[in-house]
Amino acid sequence: MPANDVQFETIVPNILTICTYTEFAPFAYEDHGKIVGSDIFLLKRFAREMGLGVTIIKKDFEGLWLTPGNGECDIAAAGMMKRVGRDLGNAGVWSRSYMLVKRSLLIRQSDADELRVPGDFTGKKIVVTPTSTAHIDAEERYQPFGSTIIPVVPSQNGIVTQLLSHQVDAFGEGNISNEYLAQKYVDGNGHRLLALADIHTMDQPETLRFAVRATDKRLLHRLNEFITDQQP
C-alpha cells in the first residue's frame, strides 16, 4: 500500500510512537541495547509501509494499555489481550487480534514428571508479571491450591536464574514466551533445562492485540488492514 495513499495523525508528525514493555520475549525485549521482538518487528513493518519513522518508549507493563489513550504514544504493544478491567479510556481502542496464545508455567525440566496439573503446585512459588494475564490466571488457578503467587519480574532472565537455582518453582507466562525461554536455556549437551507445564486456555480466549490511540480512527483502520494482510 503506497504511503502517499495513507495519511493519519500521529503524536509526532511522520513518526509512529510505540510504547512497550521489554520483558515479554519474544514479543518485545532488549538485545544489545536495542528493543526488538515480534510485536516490534510487525509494527516497524507497518510504519515503513505507511511511510513513517519509529520511536519506541520503554514502559512498565502495568497500565501499558492506557498509554495511547493518555496521548503518550500511538500504539502500545507487548503481548496484551483485551480483558475486562483493561479500560483504554475514551481516546484508546483495541486493534483486531494478531495471535492466539495459551497460558503455561515454565518449570525445571527435572520437575516435569511431578508438576503437571494445578494441584501439583501446592506450596510452590509461582512468579508472574504484575497485572498481567498470567497474574490473573495464577490467582484463579493455582492460589486456591496453596501456591504462593509472586508478582515481581525484574527481568525474564532473572526469573529463569531464580528458577534454576530453586529459589522459585514456576514462571507463569503465555506458551509462546515460555517456549522461547525453554529453547534458550540448555545445558552443555544442548538439552533443555526448562519445560512447560499445565498449558491451558483461560475462560476467555487470549487473543493478543495492540492498544491504539483513537484520536484519528484512520490509524486503527490502517493497522487492522495491515494485520489482516499478514495473516494466512
CYANA upper distance limits for C-alpha pairs under 8 A (distance plus 0.5 A):
  1 MET  CA      5 ASP  CA      7.85
  1 MET  CA     49 GLU  CA      7.09
  1 MET  CA     50 MET  CA      8.18
  2 PRO  CA      6 VAL  CA      7.74
  2 PRO  CA     49 GLU  CA      7.41
  2 PRO  CA     50 MET  CA      7.69
  3 ALA  CA      7 GLN  CA      8.13
  3 ALA  CA     49 GLU  CA      6.60
  3 ALA  CA     50 MET  CA      5.09
  3 ALA  CA     51 GLY  CA      5.45
  4 ASN  CA     51 GLY  CA      8.31
  6 VAL  CA     50 MET  CA      7.04
  7 GLN  CA     50 MET  CA      8.44
  7 GLN  CA    218 ARG  CA      8.32
  8 PHE  CA    216 ASP  CA      6.89
  8 PHE  CA    218 ARG  CA      6.30
  8 PHE  CA    219 LEU  CA      6.37
  9 GLU  CA     13 PRO  CA      7.65
  9 GLU  CA    215 THR  CA      8.35
  9 GLU  CA    216 ASP  CA      6.43
  9 GLU  CA    219 LEU  CA      7.99
 10 THR  CA     14 ASN  CA      7.54
 10 THR  CA     15 ILE  CA      7.20
 10 THR  CA     16 LEU  CA      6.91
 10 THR  CA     17 THR  CA      8.25
 10 THR  CA     74 ASP  CA      6.85
 11 ILE  CA     15 ILE  CA      8.16
 11 ILE  CA     16 LEU  CA      8.22
 11 ILE  CA     17 THR  CA      7.73
 11 ILE  CA     71 GLY  CA      7.82
 11 ILE  CA     72 GLU  CA      8.49
 11 ILE  CA     73 CYS  CA      7.21
 11 ILE  CA     74 ASP  CA      7.04
 12 VAL  CA     16 LEU  CA      7.79
 12 VAL  CA     17 THR  CA      7.87
 14 ASN  CA     51 GLY  CA      8.01
 14 ASN  CA     52 LEU  CA      5.54
 14 ASN  CA     53 GLY  CA      6.76
 15 ILE  CA     52 LEU  CA      5.62
 15 ILE  CA     53 GLY  CA      5.05
 15 ILE  CA     54 VAL  CA      5.82
 15 ILE  CA     55 THR  CA      7.26
 16 LEU  CA     47 ALA  CA      6.87
 16 LEU  CA     52 LEU  CA      6.66
 16 LEU  CA     53 GLY  CA      6.56
 16 LEU  CA     54 VAL  CA      5.36
 16 LEU  CA     55 THR  CA      6.78
 16 LEU  CA     73 CYS  CA      8.38
 16 LEU  CA     74 ASP  CA      6.78
 16 LEU  CA     75 ILE  CA      8.29
 17 THR  CA     54 VAL  CA      6.40
 17 THR  CA     55 THR  CA      5.27
 17 THR  CA     56 ILE  CA      6.39
 17 THR  CA     57 ILE  CA      7.89
 17 THR  CA     73 CYS  CA      5.43
 17 THR  CA     74 ASP  CA      5.73
 17 THR  CA     75 ILE  CA      7.13
 18 ILE  CA     54 VAL  CA      7.87
 18 ILE  CA     55 THR  CA      6.66
 18 ILE  CA     56 ILE  CA      5.26
 18 ILE  CA     57 ILE  CA      6.54
 18 ILE  CA     73 CYS  CA      6.09
 18 ILE  CA     74 ASP  CA      6.54
 18 ILE  CA     75 ILE  CA      5.51
 18 ILE  CA     76 ALA  CA      6.10
 18 ILE  CA     77 ALA  CA      7.62
 19 CYS  CA     56 ILE  CA      6.38
 19 CYS  CA     57 ILE  CA      5.21
 19 CYS  CA     58 LYS  CA      6.46
 19 CYS  CA     59 LYS  CA      6.89
 19 CYS  CA     64 LEU  CA      7.85
 19 CYS  CA     67 THR  CA      7.68
 19 CYS  CA     72 GLU  CA      8.28
 19 CYS  CA     73 CYS  CA      6.50
 19 CYS  CA     74 ASP  CA      8.39
 19 CYS  CA     75 ILE  CA      6.85
 19 CYS  CA     76 ALA  CA      5.10
 19 CYS  CA     77 ALA  CA      6.85
 20 THR  CA     28 ALA  CA      7.50
 20 THR  CA     56 ILE  CA      7.75
 20 THR  CA     57 ILE  CA      6.83
 20 THR  CA     58 LYS  CA      5.82
 20 THR  CA     59 LYS  CA      6.14
 20 THR  CA     60 ASP  CA      8.26
 20 THR  CA     61 PHE  CA      8.16
 20 THR  CA     64 LEU  CA      7.66
 20 THR  CA     76 ALA  CA      6.25
 20 THR  CA     77 ALA  CA      5.62
 20 THR  CA     78 ALA  CA      6.09
 21 TYR  CA     28 ALA  CA      7.07
 21 TYR  CA     29 TYR  CA      7.95
 21 TYR  CA     58 LYS  CA      6.37
 21 TYR  CA     59 LYS  CA      5.68
 21 TYR  CA     60 ASP  CA      6.06
 21 TYR  CA     61 PHE  CA      5.88
 21 TYR  CA     64 LEU  CA      8.07
 21 TYR  CA     77 ALA  CA      7.99
 21 TYR  CA     78 ALA  CA      6.27
 22 THR  CA     28 ALA  CA      5.47
 22 THR  CA     29 TYR  CA      4.53
 22 THR  CA     30 GLU  CA      6.63
 22 THR  CA     35 ILE  CA      7.61
 22 THR  CA     58 LYS  CA      7.38
 22 THR  CA     59 LYS  CA      8.27
 22 THR  CA     78 ALA  CA      8.07
 23 GLU  CA     28 ALA  CA      7.15
 23 GLU  CA     29 TYR  CA      5.93
 23 GLU  CA     30 GLU  CA      8.39
 23 GLU  CA    155 SER  CA      6.31
 23 GLU  CA    156 GLN  CA      6.30
 24 PHE  CA     28 ALA  CA      5.77
 24 PHE  CA     29 TYR  CA      6.53
 24 PHE  CA     78 ALA  CA      7.01
 24 PHE  CA     79 GLY  CA      7.65
 24 PHE  CA    156 GLN  CA      7.97
 24 PHE  CA    177 SER  CA      7.22
 25 ALA  CA     29 TYR  CA      5.66
 25 ALA  CA     37 GLY  CA      7.04
 25 ALA  CA    156 GLN  CA      8.49
 25 ALA  CA    177 SER  CA      6.31
 25 ALA  CA    180 TYR  CA      7.77
 26 PRO  CA     37 GLY  CA      5.72
 26 PRO  CA     38 SER  CA      6.63
 26 PRO  CA    176 ILE  CA      8.09
 26 PRO  CA    177 SER  CA      6.45
 26 PRO  CA    180 TYR  CA      7.08
 27 PHE  CA     36 VAL  CA      8.39
 27 PHE  CA     37 GLY  CA      5.14
 27 PHE  CA     38 SER  CA      5.18
 27 PHE  CA     39 ASP  CA      5.44
 27 PHE  CA     40 ILE  CA      7.66
 27 PHE  CA     78 ALA  CA      6.48
 27 PHE  CA     79 GLY  CA      6.55
 27 PHE  CA    177 SER  CA      8.20
 28 ALA  CA     35 ILE  CA      7.33
 28 ALA  CA     36 VAL  CA      6.16
 28 ALA  CA     37 GLY  CA      4.83
 28 ALA  CA     38 SER  CA      7.13
 28 ALA  CA     39 ASP  CA      6.64
 28 ALA  CA     40 ILE  CA      6.83
 28 ALA  CA     77 ALA  CA      8.33
 28 ALA  CA     78 ALA  CA      6.36
 28 ALA  CA     79 GLY  CA      8.45
 29 TYR  CA     35 ILE  CA      6.08
 29 TYR  CA     36 VAL  CA      6.01
 29 TYR  CA     37 GLY  CA      6.39
 30 GLU  CA     34 LYS  CA      5.81
 30 GLU  CA     35 ILE  CA      4.94
 30 GLU  CA     36 VAL  CA      6.43
 31 ASP  CA     35 ILE  CA      6.89
 31 ASP  CA     36 VAL  CA      7.24
 35 ILE  CA     40 ILE  CA      8.16
 35 ILE  CA     56 ILE  CA      8.22
 36 VAL  CA     40 ILE  CA      6.20
 36 VAL  CA     41 PHE  CA      7.29
 37 GLY  CA     41 PHE  CA      6.48
 38 SER  CA     42 LEU  CA      6.58
 39 ASP  CA     43 LEU  CA      6.79
 39 ASP  CA     77 ALA  CA      6.83
 39 ASP  CA     78 ALA  CA      7.17
 39 ASP  CA     79 GLY  CA      7.93
 40 ILE  CA     44 LYS  CA      6.53
 40 ILE  CA     77 ALA  CA      8.00
 41 PHE  CA     45 ARG  CA      6.76
 42 LEU  CA     46 PHE  CA      6.82
 43 LEU  CA     47 ALA  CA      6.58
 44 LYS  CA     48 ARG  CA      6.60
 44 LYS  CA     54 VAL  CA      7.29
 45 ARG  CA     49 GLU  CA      6.69
 46 PHE  CA     50 MET  CA      6.74
 46 PHE  CA    223 LEU  CA      7.74
 46 PHE  CA    226 PHE  CA      7.29
 47 ALA  CA     51 GLY  CA      6.62
 47 ALA  CA     52 LEU  CA      5.40
 47 ALA  CA     53 GLY  CA      6.91
 47 ALA  CA     54 VAL  CA      7.34
 48 ARG  CA     52 LEU  CA      6.08
 48 ARG  CA     53 GLY  CA      7.43
 59 LYS  CA     64 LEU  CA      7.31
 60 ASP  CA     64 LEU  CA      7.11
 61 PHE  CA     78 ALA  CA      8.44
 61 PHE  CA    129 THR  CA      8.29
 61 PHE  CA    130 PRO  CA      8.13
 61 PHE  CA    131 THR  CA      8.15
 61 PHE  CA    132 SER  CA      8.02
 62 GLU  CA    130 PRO  CA      7.23
 62 GLU  CA    131 THR  CA      6.32
 62 GLU  CA    132 SER  CA      8.01
 63 GLY  CA     67 THR  CA      7.72
 64 LEU  CA     76 ALA  CA      7.07
 65 TRP  CA     76 ALA  CA      6.61
 65 TRP  CA     80 MET  CA      8.38
 65 TRP  CA     86 ARG  CA      7.63
 65 TRP  CA     87 ASP  CA      8.44
 65 TRP  CA     88 LEU  CA      6.75
 65 TRP  CA    211 ALA  CA      6.03
 66 LEU  CA     70 ASN  CA      6.65
 66 LEU  CA     87 ASP  CA      7.86
 66 LEU  CA     88 LEU  CA      5.63
 66 LEU  CA     89 GLY  CA      7.59
 66 LEU  CA     92 GLY  CA      7.78
 66 LEU  CA    211 ALA  CA      8.21
 67 THR  CA     71 GLY  CA      6.86
 67 THR  CA     72 GLU  CA      5.71
 67 THR  CA     73 CYS  CA      6.67
 67 THR  CA     75 ILE  CA      8.48
 67 THR  CA     76 ALA  CA      7.25
 68 PRO  CA     72 GLU  CA      6.12
 68 PRO  CA     73 CYS  CA      5.38
 68 PRO  CA     74 ASP  CA      5.81
 68 PRO  CA     75 ILE  CA      6.25
 68 PRO  CA     76 ALA  CA      6.93
 68 PRO  CA     88 LEU  CA      8.47
 68 PRO  CA     91 ALA  CA      7.90
 68 PRO  CA     92 GLY  CA      6.40
 68 PRO  CA    211 ALA  CA      7.15
 68 PRO  CA    212 VAL  CA      6.14
 68 PRO  CA    213 ARG  CA      5.00
 68 PRO  CA    214 ALA  CA      8.42
 69 GLY  CA     88 LEU  CA      6.56
 69 GLY  CA     89 GLY  CA      6.39
 69 GLY  CA     90 ASN  CA      7.36
 69 GLY  CA     91 ALA  CA      4.82
 69 GLY  CA     92 GLY  CA      4.64
 69 GLY  CA     93 VAL  CA      8.31
 69 GLY  CA    212 VAL  CA      7.91
 69 GLY  CA    213 ARG  CA      5.86
 69 GLY  CA    214 ALA  CA      7.63
 70 ASN  CA     89 GLY  CA      8.47
 70 ASN  CA     91 ALA  CA      7.71
 70 ASN  CA     92 GLY  CA      8.42
 71 GLY  CA    213 ARG  CA      7.71
 73 CYS  CA    213 ARG  CA      7.77
 74 ASP  CA    212 VAL  CA      6.42
 74 ASP  CA    213 ARG  CA      5.55
 75 ILE  CA    210 PHE  CA      7.08
 75 ILE  CA    211 ALA  CA      6.12
 75 ILE  CA    212 VAL  CA      5.05
 75 ILE  CA    213 ARG  CA      6.73
 76 ALA  CA    210 PHE  CA      6.32
 76 ALA  CA    211 ALA  CA      5.54
 76 ALA  CA    212 VAL  CA      7.01
 77 ALA  CA    209 ARG  CA      8.22
 77 ALA  CA    210 PHE  CA      5.81
 77 ALA  CA    211 ALA  CA      7.33
 78 ALA  CA    210 PHE  CA      8.31
 79 GLY  CA    208 LEU  CA      6.20
 79 GLY  CA    209 ARG  CA      7.58
 79 GLY  CA    210 PHE  CA      8.46
 80 MET  CA    208 LEU  CA      5.70
 80 MET  CA    209 ARG  CA      6.25
 80 MET  CA    210 PHE  CA      7.28
 81 MET  CA    133 THR  CA      8.32
 81 MET  CA    206 GLU  CA      6.50
 81 MET  CA    207 THR  CA      6.14
 81 MET  CA    208 LEU  CA      5.05
 81 MET  CA    209 ARG  CA      6.05
 81 MET  CA    210 PHE  CA      8.47
 82 LYS  CA     86 ARG  CA      7.25
 82 LYS  CA     94 TRP  CA      7.51
 82 LYS  CA    207 THR  CA      7.97
 82 LYS  CA    208 LEU  CA      7.87
 82 LYS  CA    209 ARG  CA      7.37
 88 LEU  CA     92 GLY  CA      5.34
 88 LEU  CA     93 VAL  CA      6.67
 88 LEU  CA     94 TRP  CA      8.41
 88 LEU  CA    211 ALA  CA      8.03
 89 GLY  CA     93 VAL  CA      8.47
 91 ALA  CA    213 ARG  CA      6.50
 91 ALA  CA    214 ALA  CA      5.54
 91 ALA  CA    215 THR  CA      6.54
 92 GLY  CA    211 ALA  CA      7.21
 92 GLY  CA    212 VAL  CA      6.08
 92 GLY  CA    213 ARG  CA      5.24
 92 GLY  CA    214 ALA  CA      5.49
 92 GLY  CA    215 THR  CA      8.35
 93 VAL  CA    211 ALA  CA      6.34
 93 VAL  CA    212 VAL  CA      5.77
 93 VAL  CA    213 ARG  CA      7.00
 93 VAL  CA    214 ALA  CA      6.48
 94 TRP  CA    209 ARG  CA      6.91
 94 TRP  CA    210 PHE  CA      6.35
 94 TRP  CA    211 ALA  CA      5.23
 94 TRP  CA    212 VAL  CA      6.43
 95 SER  CA    209 ARG  CA      6.05
 95 SER  CA    210 PHE  CA      5.75
 95 SER  CA    211 ALA  CA      6.75
 95 SER  CA    212 VAL  CA      7.08
 95 SER  CA    220 LEU  CA      6.99
 95 SER  CA    223 LEU  CA      7.85
 95 SER  CA    224 ASN  CA      6.70
 96 ARG  CA    209 ARG  CA      6.55
 96 ARG  CA    210 PHE  CA      8.18
 96 ARG  CA    224 ASN  CA      6.35
 96 ARG  CA    227 ILE  CA      8.01
 97 SER  CA    207 THR  CA      6.10
 97 SER  CA    208 LEU  CA      5.85
 97 SER  CA    209 ARG  CA      5.23
 97 SER  CA    210 PHE  CA      8.32
 97 SER  CA    227 ILE  CA      8.44
 98 TYR  CA    207 THR  CA      7.70
 98 TYR  CA    208 LEU  CA      6.45
 98 TYR  CA    209 ARG  CA      6.64
 98 TYR  CA    227 ILE  CA      6.80
 98 TYR  CA    228 THR  CA      8.46
 98 TYR  CA    231 GLN  CA      8.09
 99 MET  CA    207 THR  CA      6.17
 99 MET  CA    208 LEU  CA      5.76
 99 MET  CA    209 ARG  CA      8.12
100 LEU  CA    205 PRO  CA      7.88
100 LEU  CA    206 GLU  CA      6.23
100 LEU  CA    207 THR  CA      4.96
100 LEU  CA    208 LEU  CA      6.64
101 VAL  CA    174 GLY  CA      6.70
101 VAL  CA    175 ASN  CA      6.94
101 VAL  CA    176 ILE  CA      7.27
101 VAL  CA    201 THR  CA      8.47
101 VAL  CA    205 PRO  CA      8.40
101 VAL  CA    206 GLU  CA      6.13
101 VAL  CA    207 THR  CA      7.02
101 VAL  CA    208 LEU  CA      7.93
102 LYS  CA    174 GLY  CA      6.04
102 LYS  CA    175 ASN  CA      6.02
102 LYS  CA    176 ILE  CA      8.39
102 LYS  CA    199 ILE  CA      6.96
102 LYS  CA    200 HIS  CA      6.07
102 LYS  CA    201 THR  CA      5.53
102 LYS  CA    202 MET  CA      7.95
102 LYS  CA    205 PRO  CA      8.36
102 LYS  CA    206 GLU  CA      7.04
103 ARG  CA    134 ALA  CA      7.49
103 ARG  CA    137 ASP  CA      8.37
103 ARG  CA    172 GLY  CA      7.95
103 ARG  CA    173 GLU  CA      6.69
103 ARG  CA    174 GLY  CA      5.07
103 ARG  CA    175 ASN  CA      6.20
103 ARG  CA    198 ASP  CA      8.31
103 ARG  CA    199 ILE  CA      6.06
103 ARG  CA    200 HIS  CA      5.77
103 ARG  CA    201 THR  CA      6.44
103 ARG  CA    202 MET  CA      7.67
104 SER  CA    172 GLY  CA      6.47
104 SER  CA    173 GLU  CA      6.30
104 SER  CA    174 GLY  CA      6.09
104 SER  CA    175 ASN  CA      5.78
104 SER  CA    178 ASN  CA      7.76
104 SER  CA    196 LEU  CA      6.86
104 SER  CA    197 ALA  CA      6.43
104 SER  CA    198 ASP  CA      6.04
104 SER  CA    199 ILE  CA      4.88
104 SER  CA    200 HIS  CA      6.97
105 LEU  CA    170 ALA  CA      6.29
105 LEU  CA    171 PHE  CA      5.86
105 LEU  CA    172 GLY  CA      5.08
105 LEU  CA    173 GLU  CA      6.84
105 LEU  CA    175 ASN  CA      8.41
105 LEU  CA    178 ASN  CA      7.84
105 LEU  CA    196 LEU  CA      6.12
105 LEU  CA    197 ALA  CA      5.60
105 LEU  CA    198 ASP  CA      6.81
105 LEU  CA    199 ILE  CA      7.66
106 LEU  CA    170 ALA  CA      5.80
106 LEU  CA    171 PHE  CA      5.40
106 LEU  CA    172 GLY  CA      6.88
106 LEU  CA    173 GLU  CA      8.00
106 LEU  CA    178 ASN  CA      6.35
106 LEU  CA    182 ALA  CA      8.15
106 LEU  CA    194 LEU  CA      7.17
106 LEU  CA    195 ALA  CA      6.29
106 LEU  CA    196 LEU  CA      5.28
106 LEU  CA    197 ALA  CA      6.83
107 ILE  CA    111 ASP  CA      7.29
107 ILE  CA    112 ALA  CA      7.64
107 ILE  CA    163 LEU  CA      7.70
107 ILE  CA    169 ASP  CA      6.74
107 ILE  CA    170 ALA  CA      5.30
107 ILE  CA    171 PHE  CA      7.28
107 ILE  CA    194 LEU  CA      6.14
107 ILE  CA    195 ALA  CA      5.90
107 ILE  CA    196 LEU  CA      6.67
107 ILE  CA    197 ALA  CA      7.34
108 ARG  CA    112 ALA  CA      7.28
108 ARG  CA    163 LEU  CA      7.46
108 ARG  CA    164 LEU  CA      7.11
108 ARG  CA    169 ASP  CA      8.00
108 ARG  CA    170 ALA  CA      8.24
108 ARG  CA    193 LEU  CA      6.63
108 ARG  CA    194 LEU  CA      5.01
108 ARG  CA    195 ALA  CA      6.46
109 GLN  CA    192 ARG  CA      7.50
109 GLN  CA    193 LEU  CA      5.76
109 GLN  CA    194 LEU  CA      4.97
109 GLN  CA    195 ALA  CA      5.48
110 SER  CA    193 LEU  CA      8.25
110 SER  CA    194 LEU  CA      8.44
111 ASP  CA    115 LEU  CA      6.41
112 ALA  CA    116 ARG  CA      7.34
112 ALA  CA    195 ALA  CA      7.09
112 ALA  CA    196 LEU  CA      8.42
112 ALA  CA    197 ALA  CA      7.68
114 GLU  CA    120 ASP  CA      7.50
115 LEU  CA    120 ASP  CA      5.75
115 LEU  CA    121 PHE  CA      7.09
115 LEU  CA    197 ALA  CA      7.40
116 ARG  CA    120 ASP  CA      6.87
116 ARG  CA    197 ALA  CA      6.01
116 ARG  CA    198 ASP  CA      6.12
117 VAL  CA    121 PHE  CA      7.95
117 VAL  CA    197 ALA  CA      7.97
117 VAL  CA    198 ASP  CA      5.98
118 PRO  CA    122 THR  CA      8.29
118 PRO  CA    141 ARG  CA      7.13
118 PRO  CA    142 TYR  CA      6.07
118 PRO  CA    145 PHE  CA      7.66
118 PRO  CA    198 ASP  CA      7.70
119 GLY  CA    142 TYR  CA      7.89
119 GLY  CA    145 PHE  CA      6.36
121 PHE  CA    125 LYS  CA      8.49
121 PHE  CA    142 TYR  CA      7.35
121 PHE  CA    145 PHE  CA      7.59
121 PHE  CA    146 GLY  CA      8.06
121 PHE  CA    147 SER  CA      6.38
122 THR  CA    142 TYR  CA      8.20
122 THR  CA    145 PHE  CA      5.75
122 THR  CA    146 GLY  CA      5.34
122 THR  CA    147 SER  CA      5.50
123 GLY  CA    145 PHE  CA      8.38
123 GLY  CA    146 GLY  CA      5.91
123 GLY  CA    147 SER  CA      5.33
123 GLY  CA    148 THR  CA      7.09
124 LYS  CA    146 GLY  CA      8.20
124 LYS  CA    147 SER  CA      5.53
124 LYS  CA    148 THR  CA      6.59
124 LYS  CA    168 VAL  CA      7.95
124 LYS  CA    169 ASP  CA      6.36
124 LYS  CA    170 ALA  CA      8.26
125 LYS  CA    147 SER  CA      6.55
125 LYS  CA    148 THR  CA      5.28
125 LYS  CA    149 ILE  CA      6.61
125 LYS  CA    150 ILE  CA      7.47
125 LYS  CA    168 VAL  CA      5.59
125 LYS  CA    169 ASP  CA      5.67
125 LYS  CA    170 ALA  CA      6.97
126 ILE  CA    138 ALA  CA      8.31
126 ILE  CA    147 SER  CA      7.49
126 ILE  CA    148 THR  CA      6.59
126 ILE  CA    149 ILE  CA      5.51
126 ILE  CA    150 ILE  CA      6.44
126 ILE  CA    168 VAL  CA      7.01
126 ILE  CA    169 ASP  CA      6.45
126 ILE  CA    170 ALA  CA      5.18
126 ILE  CA    171 PHE  CA      6.10
126 ILE  CA    172 GLY  CA      7.18
127 VAL  CA    149 ILE  CA      6.48
127 VAL  CA    150 ILE  CA      5.09
127 VAL  CA    151 PRO  CA      6.31
127 VAL  CA    152 VAL  CA      7.14
127 VAL  CA    153 VAL  CA      7.76
127 VAL  CA    159 ILE  CA      8.14
127 VAL  CA    168 VAL  CA      7.82
127 VAL  CA    170 ALA  CA      6.76
127 VAL  CA    171 PHE  CA      5.33
127 VAL  CA    172 GLY  CA      6.60
128 VAL  CA    132 SER  CA      7.93
128 VAL  CA    134 ALA  CA      6.43
128 VAL  CA    135 HIS  CA      5.87
128 VAL  CA    138 ALA  CA      8.29
128 VAL  CA    149 ILE  CA      7.69
128 VAL  CA    150 ILE  CA      6.63
128 VAL  CA    151 PRO  CA      5.33
128 VAL  CA    152 VAL  CA      6.95
128 VAL  CA    153 VAL  CA      7.24
128 VAL  CA    171 PHE  CA      6.61
128 VAL  CA    172 GLY  CA      5.69
128 VAL  CA    173 GLU  CA      7.53
129 THR  CA    134 ALA  CA      7.38
129 THR  CA    135 HIS  CA      6.75
129 THR  CA    151 PRO  CA      5.89
129 THR  CA    152 VAL  CA      6.52
129 THR  CA    153 VAL  CA      6.12
129 THR  CA    172 GLY  CA      8.44
130 PRO  CA    135 HIS  CA      6.47
130 PRO  CA    151 PRO  CA      5.18
130 PRO  CA    152 VAL  CA      6.88
130 PRO  CA    153 VAL  CA      8.25
131 THR  CA    135 HIS  CA      6.30
131 THR  CA    136 ILE  CA      7.51
132 SER  CA    136 ILE  CA      7.09
133 THR  CA    137 ASP  CA      6.54
134 ALA  CA    138 ALA  CA      6.41
134 ALA  CA    172 GLY  CA      5.97
134 ALA  CA    173 GLU  CA      6.01
134 ALA  CA    174 GLY  CA      7.78
135 HIS  CA    139 GLU  CA      6.82
135 HIS  CA    149 ILE  CA      8.40
135 HIS  CA    151 PRO  CA      7.38
135 HIS  CA    172 GLY  CA      8.04
136 ILE  CA    140 GLU  CA      6.87
137 ASP  CA    141 ARG  CA      6.25
137 ASP  CA    142 TYR  CA      8.41
137 ASP  CA    202 MET  CA      7.83
138 ALA  CA    142 TYR  CA      5.72
138 ALA  CA    143 GLN  CA      6.90
138 ALA  CA    149 ILE  CA      7.38
138 ALA  CA    172 GLY  CA      7.76
139 GLU  CA    143 GLN  CA      5.45
139 GLU  CA    144 PRO  CA      7.95
139 GLU  CA    149 ILE  CA      7.49
140 GLU  CA    144 PRO  CA      7.51
141 ARG  CA    145 PHE  CA      8.41
142 TYR  CA    146 GLY  CA      7.41
142 TYR  CA    147 SER  CA      6.07
143 GLN  CA    147 SER  CA      5.22
143 GLN  CA    148 THR  CA      6.95
143 GLN  CA    149 ILE  CA      7.35
153 VAL  CA    158 GLY  CA      8.19
153 VAL  CA    159 ILE  CA      7.18
154 PRO  CA    158 GLY  CA      6.99
154 PRO  CA    159 ILE  CA      7.98
155 SER  CA    159 ILE  CA      6.85
156 GLN  CA    160 VAL  CA      6.84
157 ASN  CA    161 THR  CA      6.77
158 GLY  CA    162 GLN  CA      6.87
159 ILE  CA    163 LEU  CA      6.56
159 ILE  CA    171 PHE  CA      7.82
160 VAL  CA    164 LEU  CA      6.61
160 VAL  CA    171 PHE  CA      8.41
161 THR  CA    165 SER  CA      6.62
162 GLN  CA    166 HIS  CA      6.68
162 GLN  CA    167 GLN  CA      5.52
162 GLN  CA    168 VAL  CA      6.37
163 LEU  CA    167 GLN  CA      6.44
163 LEU  CA    168 VAL  CA      5.56
163 LEU  CA    169 ASP  CA      6.30
163 LEU  CA    170 ALA  CA      7.13
163 LEU  CA    171 PHE  CA      8.28
164 LEU  CA    193 LEU  CA      8.44
173 GLU  CA    177 SER  CA      6.79
173 GLU  CA    178 ASN  CA      6.56
174 GLY  CA    178 ASN  CA      6.73
175 ASN  CA    179 GLU  CA      6.31
175 ASN  CA    196 LEU  CA      8.09
175 ASN  CA    199 ILE  CA      7.39
176 ILE  CA    180 TYR  CA      6.75
177 SER  CA    181 LEU  CA      6.95
178 ASN  CA    182 ALA  CA      6.57
178 ASN  CA    196 LEU  CA      7.33
179 GLU  CA    183 GLN  CA      6.67
179 GLU  CA    195 ALA  CA      8.45
179 GLU  CA    196 LEU  CA      7.57
180 TYR  CA    184 LYS  CA      6.78
181 LEU  CA    185 TYR  CA      6.86
181 LEU  CA    194 LEU  CA      8.39
182 ALA  CA    186 VAL  CA      8.26
182 ALA  CA    192 ARG  CA      6.96
182 ALA  CA    193 LEU  CA      7.63
182 ALA  CA    194 LEU  CA      5.60
182 ALA  CA    195 ALA  CA      6.51
182 ALA  CA    196 LEU  CA      8.09
183 GLN  CA    192 ARG  CA      7.21
185 TYR  CA    192 ARG  CA      6.68
185 TYR  CA    193 LEU  CA      6.47
185 TYR  CA    194 LEU  CA      7.49
186 VAL  CA    190 GLY  CA      5.66
186 VAL  CA    191 HIS  CA      5.61
186 VAL  CA    192 ARG  CA      4.83
186 VAL  CA    193 LEU  CA      5.73
186 VAL  CA    194 LEU  CA      8.33
187 ASP  CA    191 HIS  CA      5.90
187 ASP  CA    192 ARG  CA      6.98
187 ASP  CA    193 LEU  CA      6.97
201 THR  CA    205 PRO  CA      6.83
201 THR  CA    206 GLU  CA      7.90
202 MET  CA    206 GLU  CA      7.62
212 VAL  CA    219 LEU  CA      8.41
212 VAL  CA    220 LEU  CA      7.09
213 ARG  CA    219 LEU  CA      8.36
213 ARG  CA    220 LEU  CA      8.33
214 ALA  CA    219 LEU  CA      8.03
214 ALA  CA    220 LEU  CA      7.57
216 ASP  CA    220 LEU  CA      8.33
217 LYS  CA    221 HIS  CA      6.85
218 ARG  CA    222 ARG  CA      6.53
219 LEU  CA    223 LEU  CA      6.57
220 LEU  CA    224 ASN  CA      6.50
221 HIS  CA    225 GLU  CA      6.72
222 ARG  CA    226 PHE  CA      6.64
223 LEU  CA    227 ILE  CA      6.68
224 ASN  CA    228 THR  CA      6.65
225 GLU  CA    229 ASP  CA      6.75
226 PHE  CA    230 GLN  CA      6.93
227 ILE  CA    231 GLN  CA      7.13
